[in-house]
Amino acid sequence: MQEMGDVTVMAPNTEKSAVGHAVTISDPIRIEPITRHGGFEGYAVNGTPADCVKIAVGSFLEVKPDIVVSGINAGANVGSNILYSGTVSAAAEGIMLGIPSIALSINTFKSDYYDLAKSVAQTMMKKVLHNGLPKGTLLNVNVPKCSASECSGYKITRQGGEYFLDKLEKREDPRGRQYFWMGGKIINNDKSDDQDGNALANNWISITPIQYKLTDNSFLDTLSDWGFE
């Protein structure tokens, strides 16, 4: 991304999967410069993905950024699971601050396929910077686990109904104390071609426009008929 402009990297200093839009309000937030191989890399924050965007835009950067890119996240963020996603929530924080934002994830936890994701990130940045986004809308982009030659291309999708069916395993530690470990499996009963999870499974790069206005407008009139005084 650096060839496209000035880039500031700010990320949590520990794993923050599934923290959603959590923010830190009861502890100090610290920022530490990180260097690798003798060169500057970015800043590590002892907070959440949303914290990183808040701090970068609100306190750290001298100039408001043109775009927020959250990711590249290891693991897809599709279906109802986007509600858990720290990656999507960081992009949501960006649009709440009035900045065009992209959440970018790849459908693997291995680094073998990141060349495609890097190319997609550059393409998406160029498109958003050129065309803009509606106020309050972010783009949730998911990249398949494949090479560029195996990729089916780009597909505009809707958020599907895919979800994670939890299975809490009861265990016991060496001292006899009970604890639970979260497991489970992904369930997808929505077989339509235009939903994000299915597009991704068929090697499409999924692009889903997302708003964080959660009101069910179709139910407002019915709810009014319930007779609240």
N, C-alpha and C positions, 0 to 999 in steps of 0.2 A: 504493500500500500504506500510505502514511502515515496515511490516515484510519482504518486498522484498529488503529493502535498505534504504539509507538516503533520506528522502523526504523533499523538501522545498516547502511550499505552498505560493503562491503569487497570489493575486486576486484583482480586482477592489473593491473599497470601496462602490460603489453604483451600481445600476442596469445598465447594459450596453448591453441589448438586441438590436440586429440589428444595431450595430455600425460598422459592417464589419471590415475592416483592418485599421481603423482610428488609427493614432498615434498623440501624443501630441508634438507639436513643438513650441508653442507660450506661454506656461505657465510652471511654475516649477512643477516637479513631486515629490511628497513626499511619503515616505514609513513609515508606522506605524505598530509596532508589535501589534498583537492581541492575547489576552489571554482569555480563557473561563474556568470557574470552577477552576481557580487557576493554570491551566496548559497552556503551550505554544501551540498555534494553527497555526500561520502563520503570513503573512504580508499583510496589506491592502494598496493598491496603489490608489492614486487619478487620475487614468488614465484609459486607455482602456485595453482590454485583450492582444492586441499586445504589448502595452507598458510594461505589466507585464513580458512578455517573453524577450523583449529587455533588460529591466533593470536587470532581474535575471541573464541572460547569460552574458550580457556585462559589468555589474558593480558590481553586488551584490554577486554572487557566486564565491568562490575562484577556484573551479574546474568546468569545462564544464560538464553539466549533460549528462548521458547516454541516456536519453529519456525525451521528453516533453509530458505530458498528460494534455490536455485541457478539462475541465469538472469536474464533471458530470453536463451537462447543463439540466435545466428543460425545456422540449420542444424539439421536434425533429428538426433536421437540415438535410432536404432532398430536392431533386429536385433543382430548381433554387434558392431556398431560402438560400442555403449555401453561396451565394454571399453576403447576408446581415449578416451572422453569425459571431459574435465576437468569438465564440467558435472555429469554423473552422479556422478563421483567426489567432488565437493565435497558433494553430498547424502549420499553414502555415508559421508563423514567425519562428517557430522552425526549419522547414526544410530549410528555407532561411539561417538560421545560421548553417546549416549542422548537425542538430540533428534529429534522428528518432522521429517522432511525431504522436500522436493519438488525434483525436477529439472525445469526447464521449458525447452522448446526450441520454436522455430518453424521451419517448413519453407521458409525463404527467407532470403536474405542481404540483402534490401532492407527498408527501414523502413516501407513502405506499409501493412503488415498488422498492425502492433503493437497497434492498439486492441483487436482480438479477444484477443490474447495477454495484454494487461493485465487484461481482464475475466476470462479463464480463471484467471489467477494469483490474483485476489481470491476467486473461487469456490472454488478448490482450498484456499486458506488457511483459509477459513471451514469447509469440510468437514473438513479434517484437525484443526483446533483443536477442533471440536465432537465429532468421532467418535474421534479418536486413531488411531494406527497400531500394528500388532503390533510387538513389539520386534524390531529388526533388519530391518525392512521400510521401504523408501522408495517413493515414487510417481514414476515416470518419465512425465512428461506432454509430449506433442508436439502442437503446434497447427498446423493446416493453413494453407497459403498461400491464404487467401480472406477475404472479408468475413464479418461475423456473419450476414448474410442468406443467404450461400451455404454456410454451415457446416451439416453434417449432424447435429451434436449431439455428445454425449459417448459414447464406447464403451470399455468395459473390455476390455483386450486382453492377450495374452501376448507375450513377446519372440519375434520371428520369426527367420527364418534369413537375413535380408538381410545381405550383406557387401560390402566394397569389394575389387574385384579390382585389385591393384596393377599398375602398369606403370611401371617405372623407365626414364626416358629418359636415355641417355648423351649428355652435351653437352661442349663445350669452351669455356673462357673465353677472353678476348682474349689471354691470355698463353700459350695452348696447354695449359693444365692441365685435366685431365679432372674433371668433376663429374657428379652425377646429380640429376634432378628427378623428384619423385614425382607420378605421375598415375594414371589408371585409371578404372574405372567401377563403378557399383553393380550387384550381381547379386542377384536375388531369385527363387528357384525355389519359394518357398512361397506358394501362391496362396490359402490359406485366409483367410476373411473376418475371423477373430478375431486375426490377428497385427498387430503395431503398424504395420509399414510399409505394409501394404495398407489398413488403416483410414485412415491418414494420407493416402494417395493418393486415397481416396474422400471427402476433406474431413471426416472424423471427427476429433474431438479424442481422441487416444489416451491412455488412462490404464493404465499397466502397473505392478503391484506387483512390486518387485524385492528379492531378498535377496542378500547377499554371502557366503552360505555356499555354497561351490562344490563341496562333496563330491558325487560321484556315488554316492549311497546304493544304487542298484540294482546297482552293480558290486562292492560291498564283498565279498559272499559269494563271488562268482566269483574275485575277486582273491585271497581267502584260500585258495582251492583250488589256487593256483599252486605251493604247497609251499615257501614261504619258511621258512627255519630261523632 
